[in-house]
Amino acid sequence: MNTVLISIILANVLFSYKGFNDITFFRKYEFHMGSVRSGDQIRMLSSGFLHADFGHLIFNMITLYFFAPVVIAYLGSLSFIIIYFGSLLVGSLLTLVFHKNDYNYRAIGASGAVTGVLYSAILLQPDMMLGIFFVIPMPAYIFGILYLLYSIYGMRAKNDNIGHTAHFGGAIGGYLITLATNPHLIVENTLMVVLLTIPIVVLFVMAKLGKI
């Protein structure tokens, strides 16, 4: 396994484990809107290395383990790092935009960064197949579109504790960074680029209309 990928997974495990056992540490580094808006911006990055429990941590790290090698193989370790941290920050920024008036809003998890890596992998290898629940085969791009549409629904419904906004922001980050650094994909995978743009456009149209 790539050394950079191992380092990121290890950092998530150690940081999260510390948070599981130290509530003061957890509260200090989670994304908390009031604290971020008061100037504690490090939380926009540090919250991406905290998780709610082992299940949350394992799910994110398994997803990263499967899709990061695709990005690394196509683009190299440096581009992978840029996409990972760029997606994490875009997820936090979108969360800041959509929840800026909710000073009690809290969020944690690497989901934004991991989703960005997932969408980068889809752009780079659009014919990739996913095993939903490790059983049901589904083209990666269909999963990507459905996942973003579900995230829009979650953002609108606000009926769970999942950070849908960070997921969506991470996907946008991975999508834009990958295309900006590899513009040839726009020509080579035009259909895929357009298809993955649809839920992004839907999100911002709904936001403009005040539906989210």
MARBA-3410 file (N, C-alpha, C, O; in Angstrom, 1 decimal):
212
0.9,-1.2,0.0,0.0,0.0,0.0,0.9,1.2,0.0,2.0,1.2,0.6 ~ 0.4,2.3,-0.7,1.2,3.5,-0.7,1.4,4.2,0.6,0.5,4.1,1.5 ~ 2.6,4.7,0.9,3.0,5.2,2.2,2.1,6.4,2.5,1.7,6.6,3.7 ~ 1.8,7.3,1.6,0.9,8.4,1.9,-0.4,8.0,2.3,-1.0,8.5,3.3 ~ -1.0,7.0,1.6,-2.3,6.5,2.0,-2.3,5.9,3.4,-3.2,6.1,4.2
-1.2,5.1,3.7,-1.1,4.5,5.1,-1.0,5.6,6.1,-1.6,5.5,7.2 ~ -0.3,6.7,5.8,-0.1,7.8,6.8,-1.4,8.5,7.1,-1.7,8.8,8.2 ~ -2.3,8.7,6.0,-3.6,9.4,6.2,-4.5,8.5,7.0,-5.2,8.9,7.9 ~ -4.5,7.2,6.7,-5.4,6.3,7.4,-5.0,6.2,8.9,-5.8,6.2,9.8 ~ -3.6,6.1,9.1,-3.1,6.0,10.5,-3.5,7.3,11.3,-3.8,7.2,12.4
-3.3,8.5,10.6,-3.7,9.7,11.3,-5.1,9.8,11.7,-5.5,10.2,12.8 ~ -6.0,9.3,10.8,-7.4,9.2,11.1,-7.7,8.3,12.3,-8.5,8.6,13.2 ~ -7.0,7.1,12.3,-7.2,6.1,13.4,-6.8,6.7,14.7,-7.5,6.6,15.7 ~ -5.6,7.3,14.8,-5.0,7.8,16.0,-5.8,9.0,16.5,-6.1,9.1,17.7 ~ -6.1,9.9,15.6,-6.8,11.1,16.0,-8.2,10.8,16.5,-8.7,11.3,17.6
-8.9,9.9,15.8,-10.2,9.4,16.2,-10.2,8.7,17.5,-11.1,8.9,18.4 ~ -9.2,7.8,17.7,-9.1,7.0,18.9,-8.9,8.0,20.1,-9.5,7.7,21.2 ~ -8.1,9.0,20.0,-7.9,10.0,21.0,-9.2,10.6,21.3,-9.6,10.9,22.5 ~ -10.0,11.0,20.3,-11.3,11.6,20.5,-12.3,10.7,21.2,-13.1,11.2,22.0 ~ -12.3,9.4,20.9,-13.2,8.5,21.5,-13.0,8.5,23.1,-14.0,8.3,23.8
-11.8,8.7,23.5,-11.4,8.6,24.9,-11.2,9.9,25.7,-10.9,9.9,26.9 ~ -11.3,11.0,24.9,-11.0,12.3,25.5,-12.0,13.3,25.0,-11.8,13.9,23.9 ~ -13.1,13.5,25.7,-14.2,14.4,25.2,-13.7,15.8,25.1,-14.2,16.6,24.2 ~ -12.8,16.2,25.9,-12.2,17.6,25.8,-11.5,17.8,24.5,-11.7,18.8,23.8 ~ -10.7,16.8,24.2,-10.0,16.8,22.9,-11.0,16.8,21.7,-10.8,17.6,20.8
-12.0,16.0,21.8,-13.0,15.9,20.8,-13.7,17.2,20.6,-13.8,17.7,19.4 ~ -14.1,17.8,21.7,-14.8,19.1,21.5,-13.9,20.2,21.0,-14.4,21.2,20.4 ~ -12.7,20.1,21.3,-11.7,21.2,20.9,-11.5,21.2,19.4,-11.2,22.2,18.8 ~ -11.6,20.0,18.8,-11.2,19.9,17.4,-12.4,19.5,16.4,-12.1,19.4,15.2 ~ -13.6,19.3,16.9,-14.7,19.1,16.1,-15.1,20.4,15.3,-14.7,21.5,15.7
-15.9,20.2,14.2,-16.4,21.4,13.5,-17.6,21.9,14.4,-18.6,21.2,14.5 ~ -17.4,23.1,14.9,-18.5,23.7,15.7,-18.6,25.1,15.1,-17.7,25.9,15.2 ~ -19.8,25.4,14.6,-20.0,26.6,13.8,-19.7,27.9,14.6,-19.0,28.8,14.1 ~ -20.1,27.9,15.9,-19.9,29.1,16.7,-18.4,29.3,16.9,-17.9,30.5,16.8 ~ -17.6,28.3,17.1,-16.2,28.4,17.3,-15.5,28.8,16.0,-14.6,29.6,16.0
-15.9,28.2,14.9,-15.3,28.5,13.6,-15.5,29.9,13.3,-14.6,30.6,12.8 ~ -16.7,30.4,13.5,-17.0,31.8,13.1,-16.4,32.8,14.1,-16.2,34.0,13.8 ~ -15.9,32.3,15.3,-15.2,33.1,16.2,-13.7,33.2,15.9,-13.0,33.8,16.7 ~ -13.3,32.4,14.9,-11.9,32.5,14.5,-11.1,31.2,14.7,-9.9,31.2,14.3 ~ -11.7,30.1,15.1,-11.0,28.9,15.3,-11.1,28.0,14.1,-11.7,26.9,14.1
-10.5,28.5,13.0,-10.7,27.8,11.7,-10.0,26.5,11.6,-10.3,25.7,10.6 ~ -9.0,26.2,12.5,-8.3,24.9,12.4,-9.3,23.8,12.5,-9.1,22.7,12.0 ~ -10.5,24.0,13.1,-11.5,23.0,13.2,-12.0,22.5,11.8,-12.5,21.4,11.7 ~ -11.9,23.4,10.8,-12.4,23.0,9.5,-11.5,21.9,8.9,-12.0,21.2,8.0 ~ -10.3,21.8,9.4,-9.4,20.7,9.0,-9.4,19.6,10.0,-9.5,18.4,9.6
-9.2,19.9,11.2,-9.1,18.9,12.3,-10.3,18.0,12.4,-10.2,16.8,12.8 ~ -11.5,18.6,12.2,-12.8,17.8,12.3,-12.8,16.6,11.3,-13.5,15.6,11.6 ~ -12.1,16.7,10.2,-12.0,15.7,9.2,-11.2,14.5,9.7,-11.2,13.4,9.0 ~ -10.6,14.5,10.9,-9.8,13.4,11.4,-10.5,12.8,12.7,-9.9,11.9,13.3 ~ -11.7,13.3,13.0,-12.4,12.8,14.1,-13.6,12.0,13.6,-14.2,12.3,12.6
-14.0,11.0,14.4,-15.2,10.2,14.0,-16.0,9.9,15.2,-15.6,9.9,16.3 ~ -17.3,9.6,14.9,-18.3,9.4,16.0,-18.0,8.1,16.8,-18.2,8.0,18.0 ~ -17.6,7.1,16.0,-17.4,5.8,16.7,-16.6,4.9,15.7,-16.2,5.4,14.6 ~ -16.3,3.7,16.1,-15.5,2.8,15.3,-16.1,2.5,13.9,-15.5,2.3,12.9 ~ -17.5,2.3,14.0,-18.2,2.0,12.7,-18.0,3.1,11.7,-17.8,2.8,10.5
-18.2,4.4,12.1,-18.0,5.5,11.3,-16.6,5.6,10.7,-16.4,5.8,9.5 ~ -15.6,5.4,11.6,-14.2,5.4,11.2,-13.9,4.3,10.2,-13.3,4.5,9.1 ~ -14.3,3.1,10.5,-14.0,1.9,9.6,-14.7,2.1,8.2,-14.0,1.8,7.2 ~ -15.9,2.6,8.2,-16.6,2.7,6.9,-15.8,3.7,6.0,-15.6,3.5,4.8 ~ -15.4,4.9,6.6,-14.7,5.9,5.8,-13.3,5.4,5.4,-12.9,5.6,4.2
-12.6,4.6,6.2,-11.3,4.2,5.9,-11.3,3.0,4.9,-10.4,2.9,4.0 ~ -12.3,2.2,4.9,-12.5,1.1,3.9,-12.7,1.7,2.6,-12.2,1.3,1.5 ~ -13.6,2.7,2.5,-13.9,3.4,1.3,-12.7,4.1,0.7,-12.4,4.0,-0.5 ~ -11.9,4.7,1.6,-10.7,5.4,1.1,-9.7,4.3,0.6,-9.0,4.5,-0.4 ~ -9.6,3.2,1.3,-8.7,2.1,1.0,-8.9,1.6,-0.4,-8.0,1.3,-1.2
-10.2,1.5,-0.8,-10.6,1.0,-2.1,-10.4,2.0,-3.3,-10.0,1.6,-4.4 ~ -10.6,3.3,-3.0,-10.6,4.2,-4.1,-9.4,5.1,-4.2,-9.1,5.6,-5.3 ~ -8.7,5.3,-3.1,-7.4,6.1,-3.2,-6.4,5.5,-4.2,-5.8,6.2,-4.9 ~ -6.2,4.1,-4.2,-5.3,3.6,-5.1,-5.5,3.9,-6.6,-4.6,4.0,-7.4 ~ -6.8,4.1,-7.0,-7.1,4.5,-8.4,-6.6,5.9,-8.6,-5.9,6.1,-9.7
-6.8,6.8,-7.7,-6.3,8.2,-7.9,-4.8,8.2,-7.9,-4.2,8.9,-8.7 ~ -4.2,7.5,-7.0,-2.7,7.5,-6.9,-2.1,6.9,-8.1,-1.1,7.4,-8.7 ~ -2.7,5.8,-8.6,-2.2,5.1,-9.9,-2.2,6.0,-11.1,-1.3,6.0,-11.9 ~ -3.3,6.8,-11.2,-3.5,7.7,-12.4,-2.7,9.0,-12.2,-2.1,9.5,-13.2 ~ -2.7,9.6,-11.0,-2.2,11.0,-10.8,-1.0,11.1,-9.9,-0.3,12.1,-10.0
-0.7,10.1,-9.1,0.5,10.2,-8.2,0.1,10.6,-6.8,-1.0,11.1,-6.6 ~ 1.0,10.4,-5.9,0.7,10.7,-4.5,0.5,12.2,-4.2,-0.4,12.5,-3.4 ~ 1.2,13.1,-4.8,1.0,14.5,-4.5,-0.4,15.0,-4.9,-1.0,15.7,-4.2 ~ -0.8,14.6,-6.1,-2.2,14.9,-6.5,-3.2,14.3,-5.6,-4.2,15.0,-5.3 ~ -3.0,13.1,-5.2,-3.9,12.5,-4.2,-4.0,13.3,-2.9,-5.1,13.5,-2.4
-2.9,13.8,-2.4,-2.9,14.6,-1.2,-3.7,15.9,-1.4,-4.5,16.3,-0.6 ~ -3.4,16.5,-2.6,-4.1,17.8,-2.9,-5.6,17.5,-3.0,-6.4,18.3,-2.5 ~ -6.0,16.4,-3.6,-7.5,16.1,-3.7,-8.1,15.8,-2.4,-9.2,16.2,-2.1 ~ -7.4,15.0,-1.6,-7.9,14.6,-0.3,-8.1,15.9,0.6,-9.2,16.1,1.1 ~ -7.1,16.7,0.8,-7.2,17.8,1.7,-8.0,18.9,1.1,-8.8,19.7,1.8
-8.0,19.1,-0.2,-8.8,20.1,-0.9,-10.3,19.7,-0.8,-11.1,20.6,-0.5 ~ -10.6,18.5,-0.9,-12.0,18.1,-0.8,-12.5,18.2,0.6,-13.6,18.6,0.9 ~ -11.6,17.9,1.6,-12.0,18.1,3.0,-12.3,19.6,3.3,-13.3,19.9,4.0 ~ -11.5,20.5,2.8,-11.7,21.9,3.0,-12.9,22.5,2.3,-13.6,23.3,2.8 ~ -13.1,22.0,1.0,-14.3,22.4,0.3,-15.6,22.0,1.0,-16.6,22.7,1.1
-15.5,20.7,1.6,-16.7,20.2,2.3,-16.9,21.1,3.5,-18.1,21.4,3.8 ~ -15.9,21.5,4.2,-16.1,22.4,5.4,-16.5,23.8,5.0,-17.4,24.4,5.7 ~ -16.0,24.3,3.9,-16.5,25.6,3.4,-17.9,25.6,3.0,-18.7,26.6,3.3 ~ -18.4,24.5,2.3,-19.8,24.5,1.9,-20.7,24.4,3.2,-21.7,24.9,3.2 ~ -20.2,23.6,4.2,-20.9,23.5,5.4,-21.0,24.9,6.1,-22.1,25.2,6.6
-19.9,25.7,6.0,-19.9,27.0,6.6,-21.0,27.9,5.9,-21.7,28.7,6.5 ~ -21.0,27.8,4.6,-22.0,28.6,3.8,-23.4,28.2,4.1,-24.3,29.1,4.3 ~ -23.7,26.9,4.2,-25.1,26.5,4.3,-25.6,26.6,5.8,-26.8,26.6,6.0 ~ -24.7,26.5,6.7,-25.1,26.5,8.2,-24.6,27.6,9.0,-24.5,27.6,10.2 ~ -24.2,28.7,8.3,-23.5,29.8,9.0,-24.3,30.5,10.1,-23.7,31.1,11.0
-25.6,30.4,10.0,-26.4,31.0,11.0,-26.8,30.1,12.1,-27.5,30.5,13.1 ~ -26.4,28.8,12.0,-26.7,27.9,13.1,-25.4,27.7,13.9,-24.6,26.8,13.6 ~ -25.3,28.5,15.0,-24.1,28.5,15.8,-23.8,27.3,16.6,-22.7,27.0,17.1 ~ -24.9,26.4,16.7,-24.7,25.2,17.4,-24.4,24.0,16.5,-24.3,22.9,17.0 ~ -24.3,24.2,15.2,-24.1,23.1,14.3,-22.7,22.5,14.5,-21.7,23.2,14.6
-22.7,21.2,14.6,-21.5,20.4,14.8,-21.3,19.3,13.7,-22.3,18.8,13.2 ~ -20.1,19.0,13.3,-19.9,18.0,12.3,-18.5,17.4,12.5,-17.5,18.1,13.0 ~ -18.3,16.1,12.2,-17.0,15.4,12.2,-17.0,14.4,11.1,-18.0,14.1,10.5 ~ -15.8,13.9,10.9,-15.6,12.8,9.9,-14.8,13.1,8.7,-14.8,14.3,8.2 ~ -14.2,12.1,8.1,-13.4,12.3,6.9,-14.3,12.1,5.6,-13.7,12.0,4.5
-15.6,12.1,5.8,-16.5,11.8,4.7,-16.3,12.7,3.5,-16.3,12.3,2.3 ~ -16.1,14.0,3.8,-15.9,15.0,2.7,-14.7,14.7,1.9,-14.8,14.6,0.7 ~ -13.6,14.4,2.6,-12.3,14.1,1.9,-12.5,12.8,1.1,-12.0,12.7,0.0 ~ -13.1,11.8,1.8,-13.2,10.5,1.1,-14.1,10.5,-0.1,-13.9,9.9,-1.1 ~ -15.2,11.3,0.0,-16.1,11.4,-1.1,-15.4,12.1,-2.3,-15.7,11.8,-3.4
-14.6,13.1,-2.0,-13.8,13.8,-3.0,-12.9,12.8,-3.8,-12.8,12.8,-5.0 ~ -12.3,11.9,-3.0,-11.4,10.9,-3.6,-12.2,9.9,-4.5,-11.8,9.5,-5.5 ~ -13.4,9.6,-4.0,-14.3,8.7,-4.7,-14.7,9.3,-6.0,-14.7,8.6,-7.1 ~ -15.1,10.6,-6.0,-15.5,11.2,-7.3,-14.3,11.5,-8.3,-14.5,11.4,-9.5 ~ -13.2,11.7,-7.7,-12.0,11.8,-8.6,-11.7,10.4,-9.2,-11.4,10.4,-10.4
-11.9,9.3,-8.5,-11.7,8.0,-9.0,-12.7,7.7,-10.1,-12.4,7.1,-11.1 ~ -13.9,8.2,-9.9,-15.0,8.0,-11.0,-14.6,8.7,-12.2,-14.8,8.1,-13.3 ~ -14.1,9.9,-12.1,-13.7,10.7,-13.3,-12.6,10.0,-14.1,-12.5,10.0,-15.3 ~ -11.7,9.5,-13.3,-10.5,8.9,-13.9,-10.7,7.5,-14.5,-10.1,7.1,-15.5 ~ -11.7,6.8,-13.9,-12.0,5.4,-14.3,-13.5,5.2,-14.3,-14.1,4.5,-13.5
-14.2,5.9,-15.3,-15.6,5.9,-15.3,-16.3,4.6,-15.5,-17.5,4.4,-15.2 ~ -15.6,3.6,-16.1,-16.2,2.3,-16.3,-16.0,1.4,-15.0,-16.4,0.2,-15.1 ~ -15.5,1.9,-14.0,-15.3,1.2,-12.7,-16.7,0.7,-12.2,-17.7,1.4,-12.2 ~ -16.7,-0.5,-11.7,-17.9,-1.1,-11.1,-17.8,-1.1,-9.6,-16.7,-1.5,-9.1 ~ -18.8,-0.8,-8.9,-18.9,-0.9,-7.4,-19.7,-2.1,-7.0,-20.7,-2.4,-7.7
-19.4,-2.7,-5.9,-20.3,-3.7,-5.3,-21.0,-3.1,-4.1,-20.5,-3.0,-3.0 ~ -22.3,-2.7,-4.4,-23.1,-2.1,-3.3,-23.4,-3.2,-2.3,-23.9,-4.3,-2.6 ~ -23.1,-2.9,-1.0,-23.1,-3.9,0.1,-22.3,-5.1,-0.3,-22.6,-6.2,0.2 ~ -21.2,-4.9,-1.1,-20.3,-5.9,-1.5,-21.0,-7.0,-2.4,-20.4,-8.1,-2.6 ~ -22.2,-6.8,-2.8,-23.0,-7.8,-3.6,-23.5,-7.2,-4.9,-23.3,-7.8,-5.9
-24.3,-6.1,-4.8,-25.0,-5.6,-5.9,-24.1,-4.8,-6.8,-23.6,-3.8,-6.4 ~ -23.9,-5.2,-8.1,-23.0,-4.5,-9.0,-23.7,-3.2,-9.5,-24.8,-3.2,-9.9 ~ -22.9,-2.1,-9.5,-23.4,-0.8,-10.0,-22.3,0.0,-10.6,-21.2,0.1,-10.0 ~ -22.5,0.6,-11.8,-21.4,1.4,-12.4,-21.2,2.6,-11.4,-22.1,3.2,-10.8 ~ -19.9,2.9,-11.2,-19.5,3.9,-10.3,-20.2,5.3,-10.5,-20.5,6.0,-9.6
-20.3,5.7,-11.8,-20.9,7.0,-12.0,-22.4,7.1,-11.6,-22.8,8.1,-11.2 ~ -23.1,6.0,-11.8,-24.5,6.0,-11.3,-24.6,6.1,-9.8,-25.4,6.8,-9.3 ~ -23.7,5.4,-9.1,-23.6,5.5,-7.7,-23.3,6.9,-7.3,-23.9,7.5,-6.4 ~ -22.4,7.6,-8.0,-22.0,8.9,-7.7,-23.1,9.9,-7.8,-23.4,10.8,-6.9 ~ -23.9,9.8,-8.9,-25.0,10.7,-9.1,-26.1,10.5,-8.1,-26.6,11.4,-7.5
-26.4,9.2,-7.8,-27.5,8.9,-6.8,-27.0,9.3,-5.4,-27.9,9.8,-4.6 ~ -25.8,9.2,-5.1,-25.2,9.6,-3.8,-25.4,11.1,-3.6,-25.8,11.6,-2.5 ~ -25.1,11.9,-4.6,-25.2,13.3,-4.5,-26.7,13.8,-4.4,-27.0,14.7,-3.6 ~ -27.6,13.1,-5.2,-29.0,13.4,-5.1,-29.5,13.1,-3.7,-30.4,13.8,-3.1 ~ -29.0,12.0,-3.1,-29.4,11.6,-1.8,-28.9,12.6,-0.8,-29.6,13.0,0.2
-27.7,13.2,-1.0,-27.2,14.2,-0.1,-28.0,15.5,-0.2,-28.2,16.1,0.8 ~ -28.5,15.8,-1.4,-29.4,17.0,-1.5,-30.7,16.7,-0.7,-31.1,17.6,0.1 ~ -31.2,15.5,-0.8,-32.4,15.2,0.0,-32.2,15.3,1.5,-33.0,15.9,2.2 ~ -31.0,14.8,1.9,-30.7,14.8,3.3,-30.5,16.3,3.8,-30.9,16.6,4.9 ~ -29.9,17.1,3.0,-29.7,18.5,3.3,-31.0,19.2,3.5,-31.2,20.1,4.4
-32.0,18.8,2.6,-33.3,19.5,2.7,-34.1,19.0,3.8,-34.8,19.7,4.5 ~ -34.1,17.6,4.0,-34.9,17.0,5.1,-34.5,17.3,6.5,-35.3,17.5,7.4 ~ -33.1,17.4,6.7,-32.5,17.6,8.0,-33.1,16.7,9.1,-33.4,17.2,10.2 ~ -33.3,15.4,8.7,-33.9,14.5,9.7,-32.9,13.4,10.2,-33.4,12.4,10.7 ~ -31.6,13.7,10.0,-30.6,12.8,10.6,-29.4,13.6,11.0,-29.4,14.8,10.9
-28.4,12.9,11.5,-27.2,13.6,12.0,-26.0,13.4,11.1,-24.9,13.7,11.4 ~ -26.3,13.0,9.8,-25.3,12.9,8.8,-24.9,14.2,8.2,-25.8,15.0,7.9 ~ -23.6,14.4,8.0,-23.1,15.7,7.5,-23.2,15.7,6.0,-22.2,15.7,5.3 ~ -24.4,15.7,5.4,-24.6,15.7,4.0,-24.0,16.8,3.3,-23.5,16.6,2.1 ~ -23.9,18.0,3.9,-23.3,19.1,3.2,-21.8,18.9,3.0,-21.3,19.3,1.9
-21.1,18.3,4.0,-19.7,18.1,3.8,-19.5,17.0,2.8,-18.5,17.1,2.0 ~ -20.3,16.0,2.7,-20.2,15.0,1.6,-20.3,15.6,0.3,-19.5,15.4,-0.6 ~ -21.3,16.5,0.1,-21.5,17.1,-1.2,-20.4,18.1,-1.5,-19.9,18.1,-2.6 ~ -19.9,18.8,-0.5,-18.8,19.7,-0.7,-17.6,19.0,-1.1,-16.8,19.4,-2.0 ~ -17.3,17.8,-0.5,-16.2,17.0,-0.8,-16.2,16.5,-2.2,-15.2,16.5,-2.9
-17.4,16.1,-2.6,-17.6,15.6,-4.0,-17.3,16.7,-5.0,-16.6,16.5,-6.0 ~ -17.8,17.9,-4.7,-17.5,19.1,-5.6,-16.0,19.3,-5.6,-15.4,19.6,-6.7 ~ -15.4,19.3,-4.5,-13.9,19.5,-4.4,-13.1,18.5,-5.2,-12.3,18.9,-6.0 ~ -13.4,17.2,-5.0,-12.7,16.2,-5.8,-13.0,16.3,-7.3,-12.1,16.2,-8.1 ~ -14.2,16.7,-7.7,-14.6,16.9,-9.1,-13.8,18.0,-9.7,-13.2,17.9,-10.8
-13.8,19.2,-9.1,-13.2,20.4,-9.6,-11.7,20.3,-9.6,-11.1,20.7,-10.6 ~ -11.1,19.8,-8.6,-9.6,19.7,-8.5,-9.1,18.8,-9.5,-8.1,19.0,-10.2 ~ -9.8,17.6,-9.7,-9.4,16.6,-10.7,-9.5,17.2,-12.1,-8.6,17.0,-12.9 ~ -10.6,17.9,-12.4,-10.7,18.5,-13.8,-9.8,19.6,-14.0,-9.2,19.8,-15.1 ~ -9.5,20.4,-12.9,-8.6,21.6,-13.1,-7.2,21.2,-13.4,-6.5,21.8,-14.1
-6.8,20.1,-12.7,-5.4,19.6,-12.9,-5.3,18.6,-14.1,-4.2,18.3,-14.5 ~ -6.4,18.1,-14.6,-6.4,17.2,-15.7,-7.5,17.5,-16.7,-8.4,16.8,-16.9 ~ -7.4,18.7,-17.3,-8.4,19.2,-18.2,-8.7,18.3,-19.4,-9.7,18.3,-20.0 ~ -7.7,17.4,-19.7,-8.0,16.5,-20.9,-9.1,15.5,-20.6,-9.7,15.0,-21.5 ~ -9.5,15.3,-19.3,-10.6,14.5,-19.0,-11.9,15.0,-19.5,-12.9,14.3,-19.8
-12.0,16.4,-19.7,-13.2,17.0,-20.2,-13.5,16.5,-21.6,-14.6,16.4,-22.0 ~ -12.4,16.3,-22.4,-12.6,15.9,-23.7,-12.7,14.4,-23.8,-13.5,13.8,-24.5 ~ -11.9,13.7,-23.0,-11.9,12.2,-23.0,-13.1,11.6,-22.4,-13.6,10.5,-22.9 ~ -13.6,12.2,-21.4,-14.8,11.7,-20.7,-15.9,12.7,-20.6,-16.5,12.9,-19.5 ~ -16.2,13.3,-21.7,-17.2,14.4,-21.7,-18.5,14.0,-21.1,-19.1,14.8,-20.3
-19.1,12.9,-21.5,-20.4,12.5,-21.0,-20.4,12.3,-19.5,-21.3,12.8,-18.8 ~ -19.3,11.7,-19.0,-19.2,11.5,-17.5,-19.1,12.9,-16.8,-19.7,13.0,-15.7 ~ -18.3,13.8,-17.3,-18.2,15.1,-16.7,-19.5,15.8,-16.7,-19.9,16.4,-15.7 ~ -20.3,15.7,-17.8,-21.6,16.4,-17.8,-22.6,15.7,-16.8,-23.3,16.4,-16.1 ~ -22.6,14.4,-16.8,-23.5,13.6,-15.9,-23.3,14.0,-14.5,-24.2,14.2,-13.7
-22.0,14.0,-14.1,-21.7,14.3,-12.7,-21.9,15.8,-12.3,-21.9,16.1,-11.1 ~ -22.1,16.6,-13.3,-22.4,18.0,-13.1,-23.8,18.2,-12.7,-24.1,19.2,-12.0 ~ -24.7,17.4,-13.2,-26.1,17.5,-13.0,-26.5,17.7,-11.5,-27.2,18.7,-11.2 ~ -26.2,16.8,-10.6,-26.6,17.0,-9.2,-26.0,18.3,-8.6,-26.6,18.9,-7.7 ~ -24.8,18.7,-9.0,-24.2,19.9,-8.5,-25.0,21.1,-8.9,-25.2,22.0,-8.1
-25.4,21.1,-10.2,-26.3,22.2,-10.7,-27.6,22.3,-9.9,-28.1,23.3,-9.6 ~ -28.2,21.1,-9.7,-29.5,21.0,-9.0,-29.3,21.6,-7.6,-30.2,22.3,-7.2 ~ -28.2,21.3,-6.9,-28.0,21.8,-5.6,-28.1,23.3,-5.6,-28.8,23.9,-4.8 ~ -27.3,23.9,-6.5,-27.2,25.4,-6.4,-28.4,26.1,-6.9,-28.7,27.2,-6.5 ~ -29.2,25.4,-7.8,-30.4,26.0,-8.3,-31.4,26.0,-7.1,-32.1,26.9,-6.8
-31.5,24.8,-6.4,-32.4,24.7,-5.2,-32.0,25.7,-4.1,-32.9,26.3,-3.5 ~ -30.7,25.9,-3.9,-30.2,26.9,-2.9,-30.6,28.3,-3.3,-31.1,29.1,-2.5 ~ -30.5,28.6,-4.6,-30.9,29.9,-5.1,-32.4,30.2,-4.9,-32.8,31.3,-4.7 ~ -33.1,29.1,-5.1,-34.6,29.3,-5.0,-35.1,29.2,-3.5,-36.3,29.3,-3.2 ~ -34.1,29.0,-2.6,-34.5,28.9,-1.2,-35.1,27.6,-0.8,-35.8,27.5,0.2
-34.8,26.5,-1.6,-35.4,25.2,-1.3,-34.6,24.4,-0.3,-35.0,23.3,0.1 ~ -33.4,24.8,0.0,-32.5,24.1,0.9,-32.1,25.1,2.0,-31.3,24.7,2.9
END
